[in-house]
Amino acid sequence: MNALASVIGTGNFAIVQDILAFVPNIIFAAVVLIAVFISYKLLTRSITNALSNSIKRKQDVKTFLNLWRYSFFVVAAILILISFSGSLTTFGISVGFFSVMLGWALQKPITGIAAWLMIVTQRPFRIGDRIIIDEHIGDVADIRLFYIVLNEIGGTVEGEEQSGRAIHIPTSILFDKNLVNYTMHDPFILDEVSATVTYESNLAKAQELAVECAKEITKEILPDVKEKPFARVSFKDSGIDVKVRYYTIADKRQKVASEITEKIHEKISKARDIEFAYPHIELKFKQGAKFIQGKKLSEFMQ
């Protein structure tokens, strides 16, 4: 070393020593860059193939890949700079601190992206499905990177009819809220229409008429559903509740229920041995009962 210093001079030798001190870091950084580049290429190819096979909306794929590219290289650059600290302990602490701060700052966006990836890979619902999420009912119109677009059902009216409003729901809430999918397995759901008849009515006939009405309205889908319309009964204060249960297409639920209700009303109104029950007071006077002459009915009810 002394001979080398005497050849190149003391000042130049000090400069050479400083340069040589950085060589290990430079080699480490070069190796890390190569590893990062190879990892990026392999991961990007896998992600692109997975998303292209499961997402029809190409703009979402492009948006996600751009976000992935920027995030990957920013994090890689920061880690490389931190690695120049020269201490593995300092490096580990720096990486941990940086990860915590980044995760806290980007918690919602990262959760939203994770939820979007879950949607496109696990398929808990698809465009066109009717779902309930965060107490909102709607038909899925679009699935985007950070939010879902629903065509609202109900909202401005009672029942399940489209209101004409669109709801934008952040994808990040999918990990915190229960999700109900009407049509995950098939387009049919079980629904019911009820009618209350008097205790004196022909109950068997009332059930038969209700089932006939449901079969008539849903005849087009009967070959495809798992069970044909059937009746159930229960006691009510004013009579017996006759419920007809049937499968219907989810987005036609309200229309079908209305048509079955009209049909049941029409047929029961024509039946002589069936009457609709409703809350009312009926007075029956037993034969031989004594009443004060000249008294009005209203006076007995006071």
Long-range contacts (C-beta under 8 A, 24 or more apart in sequence): 25-83, 25-84, 25-86, 28-83, 29-80, 29-83, 29-84, 32-76, 32-79, 32-80, 32-83, 33-80, 36-72, 36-73, 36-76, 36-80, 40-69, 40-72, 40-73, 40-76, 43-72, 44-68, 44-69, 50-121, 51-120, 54-120, 54-121, 54-123, 55-120, 56-127, 57-142, 57-143, 57-144, 60-116, 60-143, 60-144, 60-145, 63-145, 64-113, 64-116, 64-145, 67-113, 67-145, 75-102, 108-170, 108-172, 109-146, 109-172, 111-172, 111-175, 112-145, 112-146, 112-147, 112-170, 112-171, 112-172, 113-145, 113-146, 113-171, 114-175, 115-171, 115-172, 115-173, 115-174, 115-175, 116-143, 116-144, 116-145, 116-146, 116-171, 118-174, 119-143, 119-148, 119-171, 119-174, 124-174, 124-179, 124-181, 124-184, 125-179, 125-181, 125-184, 128-183, 129-181, 129-182, 129-183, 129-184, 130-181, 130-182, 130-183, 130-250, 130-251, 131-179, 131-180, 131-181, 131-182, 132-179, 132-180, 132-182, 133-169, 133-173, 133-174, 133-177, 133-178, 133-179, 133-180, 134-169, 134-173, 134-177, 136-167, 136-169, 138-167, 139-251, 141-166, 144-171, 145-171, 146-170, 146-171, 146-172, 147-171, 159-254, 160-253, 160-254, 161-254, 182-250, 183-250, 187-249, 187-250, 188-221, 188-224, 188-225, 188-226, 188-247, 188-248, 188-249, 188-250, 189-247, 189-248, 189-250, 189-253, 190-245, 190-246, 190-247, 191-245, 191-246, 191-247, 191-248, 191-253, 191-256, 191-257, 192-243, 192-244, 192-245, 192-246, 193-243, 193-244, 193-257, 193-260, 193-261, 193-264, 194-241, 194-242, 194-243, 194-244, 195-241, 195-242, 195-261, 195-264, 195-265, 195-268, 195-276, 196-236, 196-238, 196-239, 196-240, 196-241, 196-242, 196-276, 196-277, 196-278, 197-239, 197-240, 197-242, 197-268, 197-274, 197-275, 197-276, 197-277, 198-238, 198-239, 198-240, 198-275, 198-276, 198-277, 199-239, 199-240, 199-277, 200-275, 201-239, 201-240, 201-273, 201-274, 201-275, 201-277, 202-271, 202-273, 202-274, 203-233, 203-240, 203-242, 205-271, 205-273, 205-274, 206-242, 206-268, 206-271, 206-274, 207-231, 207-233, 207-242, 207-244, 209-264, 209-267, 209-268, 209-271, 209-274, 210-242, 210-243, 210-244, 210-264, 211-244, 212-267, 213-244, 213-260, 213-263, 213-264, 213-267, 214-244, 214-245, 214-246, 214-260, 215-246, 216-263, 217-256, 217-259, 217-260, 217-263, 218-246, 218-247, 218-248, 218-256, 221-247, 221-248, 221-249, 236-277, 237-279, 238-277, 238-278, 238-279, 238-280, 239-277, 240-277
